[in-house]
Structures are given as structure tokens and as C-alpha cells.
Amino acid sequence: MQCLRNTGIAYFHHLCIRNIWPFSIVCLIALSACTKQPPADALEAHSHPHTHEVETPMLHTASPARDDLIQLQSFVVEFKVLTEHTAEEIQALKQQNMLAPAYITQQQATQALAAVNMLNDLELQTKRGQSIQALLLEYWSHQAMYFKQQVNEHTVDSQAYRLPANKEILVRAHQEISTWEATLKP
């Protein structure tokens, strides 16, 4: 009887821990997201007219041109990291003899679409920044359509690795970024 009682208690304990533990974690995460905020009246009573400006973090530099250049450079760096990650993944599959040409084309389509989405997320203020963004969008939109067509047709051959003829647009956009960077250096 003692053995049965211990087994029953252990089983009950196991069920409680097993079922309550995930719920406890979810509750803990949900509660940690909550922050106690003082009432609005208390905030207004303690604020001074000039402190609000100081408390707001400065999100932009003094120059919209520099802000745009920073955003474009960030895009270039982020996209380079994405490209390197994809290349490493493809290389690993190649070493394992698990690489299919259709997979490469699918990754290229995904990567081009990611570039389009990243570029659409930029909030550029200057005409020069918007012009460079338009060049990059033209190139990557064309690439996305090109690779999407390759994926949808399921006709993957050695031509799938060839870029469409508009690569000079990408080169020109990167030259514009480099030239702009040189003019903004102190």
C-alpha cells in the first residue's frame, strides 16, 4: 500500500508540474511585459516644459542627407550578411551532396524579394536618397520577378545562375552611395 501511495503522489506531482509549469512560464512572460505606469496627472505634475524635449531620444542626425546615407549603408550591410548566410547554407548543402539547382533558384528568388522588402521599409527624406532607393528597387524587383519566373516554370538549367541584363543598375546605385559617402565625410 505504501508503494502505491508513493506512486500515486509521484504521479499527481508529475501531472501538476507537467501541466502547470508551461502555464506558469506563459504567465510569467505575460506579467513581465506589464509595467506599472503612474497616472497621467502625476506625470503632468512633475514634468517641466523643457524636460520633455530632453527626454525624447534623438533618432536622426542633424542632416537628412546623412540619415539617408546611413539607412542605405545599413541596407547594403544587412543584405550582405543575408547573402553570406545564404551562400554558407548553399555551400553546406553542396558538401553534403544535397544541393538541387531548383533550391538555389528558390533561394535567389527569396533573397531578391527580401531586398525589395528591406528597401520598401526605408524612410528616405532626400531626393538623392530616394533616387538611389529607386535604382536599387528597380534592380531587385526585376531580380525577384526573374527568379520567380524561373521557379514557377521549373526550367532550371545553367542559365538560372546568370543575372538579368540590368546589373549595371545595381553597380550604378552602389557607385552613387560611395560618391555620396565621400561628399559627406568631414
Secondary structure as GFF3:
##gff-version 3
##sequence-region A 1 186
A	DSSP	alpha_helix	2	33	.	.	.	ID=ss1
A	DSSP	alpha_helix	40	46	.	.	.	ID=ss2
A	DSSP	alpha_helix	51	55	.	.	.	ID=ss3
A	DSSP	alpha_helix	64	95	.	.	.	ID=ss4
A	DSSP	alpha_helix	101	120	.	.	.	ID=ss5
A	DSSP	alpha_helix	127	153	.	.	.	ID=ss6
A	DSSP	three_ten_helix	158	161	.	.	.	ID=ss7
A	DSSP	alpha_helix	167	184	.	.	.	ID=ss8
###
